[in-house]
Amino acid sequence: MISITLCLCASFEFGIQPLPENSKYQKEGFVKYAEVIAPNGKSIPIIAQKGVRDIAVARCRNLLKFYLTDVPGTKYGADKSKVANAMANNHAMLMMPEGAHREGREPDIEAQPQFESETPVDGSRWYIQNDWEHRDAAFEEIFHLLHDTGIGTYMRGALPEFQKELESEAITSLKDGRWGIPIDPHVREWINELREEDSLAQEYIASVIDSYYGLWAAFDERPGGMWGIYIAKTRDEIKEKDPKGYALLESFLPPMMVGYESLIDPNFSGTFSLQFNEELPYTHKSQYYIDATLTGSKNNNLLGNDKDNTLRGNSGNNTIDGGEGNDTVIFQGKKEEYEISKNVVKDTIEGRDGTDTLVSIEVMQFNED
C-alpha cells in the first residue's frame, strides 16, 4: 500500500542566481552563483561563468552539501557545523570557469577552481561513458576547498586533529607505496611540489575519496585509482590495501551519499539506475546515491536501490521504481491536482510532472504550499 503525505516542499529548480552587476567577479566573466548557507548564517558561494550549465553548478552545490552533512556516530563527522562555519569565516569559494583547465591561466580570483570540463553531470555522456578525458574532478576539488578552509591547513579550521591524522597517513602511505605510485617521472615531481606546498594530506585523502565513491572502478588502463597513483581502485580494494585510509575516510564521510541530490542530465535517455550493474559501468558511482531527480522533459525512468530513496520525475512520463527499501516519490503540486489510479499518477497541470507509473514506492509526497 502506498501512503500519501503532504509537505511544504518547493517546486523543483536548480536555484542558480545572477551575480549583481557591480560584482567584482564580473570582470573575470563570472555571471551567476549558487550558495550553501553555513549555520552561522554566512554564505559559501559557488560562482560560474556564462557557459557553465546551471545543472553543473547545482551539482557542485549538492556535492558540497553532501560533504557538510552530519554523519552520526563518526569521530570527526558527527557535527559538521563548525566545519561549515570555518569555511564561511575563511571566505571559502568555488569558482567554475568555462572549458578545460589550463595551468597558469586560471581566473585571478581567490577561490578553488572547478572547471566545466571536469564536472560531468550525472547522466551526461561524459558521466555514462566514464570519459577519462573529462574525468570527474568535482569530488576532489570541492573536498580540497572544504579541507583547506573547513578542516584546516594553511587556514585555521575546525578539525586540527583530523588534519594531523591525514597528514601523518599521507606521509606513511608514500613510504610504504600505497600512494604517490610513480607511474611516470612526473609523479615524483608532483609529490615534491606537494611537500613544498604542505599539500600531501589534501591530495592523499582526495585519492581515497574518489575510489571510495566509485569514480575509478571502471578505469582499466592500469591497476589502482587516480590514474594508478593510488593503490586502490574500488571500495573493497581500499579496505584491503589501505585500511588506514579507509578508516580515516569513514571517520568523516558516510558509506552512502546522504545529503546529495543527483540531478540527472536532461539529455539523458533511458533508465537511470541506482543499482550496481556490471553491464552499466556508471553504476559503480550511482550505486551510492540515495536521492535522484530526473530533469528536462524526456520520457525517462528511475530505478532505485535497496536504500530509502527519495525520487523525483520530470515533466515527461516516467516509470519510477524504488527497488527495495522504503521509497518516496515527490510531486510538485497539491494532491487534488493529480489523477491517481492504483500505481499511476497523472498531473493535470501541463508541463509539470507528467504521468508517472510507480513501482515499489511506499510514499507519495505532495506539496501543501
Secondary structure, 3 states (H helix, E strand, C coil): CCEEEEECCCCCCCCCEECCCCCCCHHHCEEEEEEEECCCCCEEEEEEECCCCHHHHHHHHHHHHHHCCCCCCCCCCCCCHHHHHHHHHCCCCEEECCCCCCCCCCCCCCCEECCHHHCCCCCCHHHHCCCHHHCCCHHHHHHHHHHHHHHHCCCCCCCHHHHHHHHHHHHHHHHHCCECCCCCHHHHHHHHHHHHHCCHHHHHHHHHHHHHCCCCCCCCCCCCEHHHCECCCCHHHHHHHCHHHHHHHHCCCCCCCCCCEEEECCCCCCEEECCCCCCCCCHHHHCCCCEEEECCCCCCEEECCCCCCEEECCCCCEEEECCCCCCEEECCCCHHHEEEECCEEEECCCCCCCEEEEECCCEEEEECC
